[in-house]
Amino acid sequence: MNLGYISLPGRGANDLFLAQVVAHLQGRLWMCGTVQTNTIRADRHKCDMDLKLLSSGQVLRISEDRGAMARGCTLDTSVLAQAVVATEAALSGADILIVNKFGKTEAEGGGFAPVIGEAICLGLPVLVGVNGLNLPAFEGFADGLATALPADIPTVTDWCLRAGLRHAA
């Protein structure tokens, strides 16, 4: 099984890293899944979060604007659900699944967790970003079958190509 993950320190580090990996894989593998872009606004405590669907290029705003003083989670779960459905529909034609974040929703068994499980059952390689807070939940989910990948874009790109091309063959 090919389940790899990256877990980099720093807010947004996984997102930036995965976007660079996806850029290196463009035109080399048929990817499905998501990468996230965070836009900081001077008038807000929380950033705007956008997910790009790798299968279509569509960008979805997954954060709710709850005002300048909003605290806590601003995730719009209904938009996340749209991204999950679109990603699941694209699994059959993909060489690899890339999921920007195994977050709190996935740790609770929702979000992209079922799609990751389905991809694994299909033999599709999976690359996931995991922050330190959710790493114990991800490790429990992966049940010892995941490979921690280094914070090195060429190494992770090569891992994706080897796993994805083997799947496509």
N, C-alpha and C positions, 0 to 999 in steps of 0.2 A: 504494500500500500504506500502511496505517496501523499503524505500529509505533512507539509512543512509550515513552519510559522516563524515570524520575526517578532521580536519584542524589544523595541528600542526605547530608551529613556527620553523624556522630554515631550511636552505637549505638541501633538501633531507630527512627531518624528516618523511614526509608522506610516502615516498618510503620505508624506513627502517621499519616503523611501519606496513605497509601493507604486506611486505614480511614476517614479524613475524606472523601476523594473518594468512596468507596463509599457513605457515608452521604448525600452530596449527590445521588448517582445513583439511590438507592433509589426504586423506583416509576416511574422515568423510562426506564430501560433494563433489559433482561433480561441479567443478568450471570452469567458463570460464572468460575470460577477461585478464588483464595484471598486472604485477608488473614490476617496473623499477629498474635498477641498474645503478648507476652513477660511472664512473671510472675517477678519477682525474689523469691527465698527467702533469708532471713537465714542459713539453715543450709547454703547451697550456693554454690559458686563460679559455677555456671552457672544460667541462668534456665530456667524451664519454657517450652516453646514450643508454642503451640496454633495450628492452622490452622482457619479457618472456611471451609467450602465455600460459595461464594456461590450456587450453584444450589440448595442444599438447606438451608442454615443449620447443617448438622452441624459439630460441632467435634471435631477430631482432635488428640490429643497427639502431636506429632512428635518430642519429645525423650525420650531414655531417662534414667531416674534411675539414675545409676551411682555414687551415693554422694556424701557431702559433699566429698571430696577430688578428685573427678573433674576432669580437665583434658582439653583437646582437644574434638573434635567429639562431641556427644551426639545427633546426628540419628538417629532411628529410620527407616532407609531403607525398611523394609517398610510403615510407616504412610505415609511420603511416597508410596510406590507406590500405595497405596489412594487417596490424594488425586488423584494423576495420573489414574488410571483413572476416577474419578468425574467429574473435570473434562473428560476427553476425551469421555465419554458425554454430557455436557451441551452440547458445542460446537454441535451442530446447531440447538438452539433459542435460542441466545444472540445478543445484539446486540453484545457485547463480551467479550473475555477479559481478566481482570486477574490477574496473577501477582505475588505479593508479593515474590518474590526470584529473581533469576537468580544462583544461588550456585555453589559449587564443583561440586555434582553436575551442574548444567546446563552449566557450563563444560567438564565432561568428556563432554558429549553425552547425559547422562541426565536424570532428574527431569522437569521440565516442558519441557525443550528440544524434544522431539519434538511435544508438544502445541502449543507456540508455533508451530513450523513448520507443523503441520497447520492451525492457525487462519489463518495467513497464506495458505496455499494455498486455503483456503475463502473468502478475502476478508474474514475477520472481523477487526475492529480489535483490537489488543493493547496493553495498558498493563502495563509491567513495572517493578518496583523493582530497582535494581542498586547494590550497594555498590561503593565505589571499588576494592577489591581485585579484584573480578571484572569491572570495566568493560572492560579490554582484551579479555577473552574474549568478553564480550557484543558488543563492537564487531566482533570477528571473526565471530561468529555472525550478526550483523545485516548484515554485508557492505555497510556504508554506507547501508542503507535505513531506519535508525531515526532518530527525531527526539528530541533531548534536550528535555525539557519543564522549565519553570522551577518553582521551589519556591513555587508560587502555586496554592492550591486552586481559586479560581474559573477560572483559566486552564486548568488540567488538567481540571476538570469540563466546561468548555465544549468542550475538545478531544475528550473522551470522547463527549459528546452529539452533536457534529457527525459524528464518525466512526461512532458506533453507530447514529444515526438514518439516516444515509446508507446504511449496510449493511442496515438493517431495511426501507428503502423499496423 
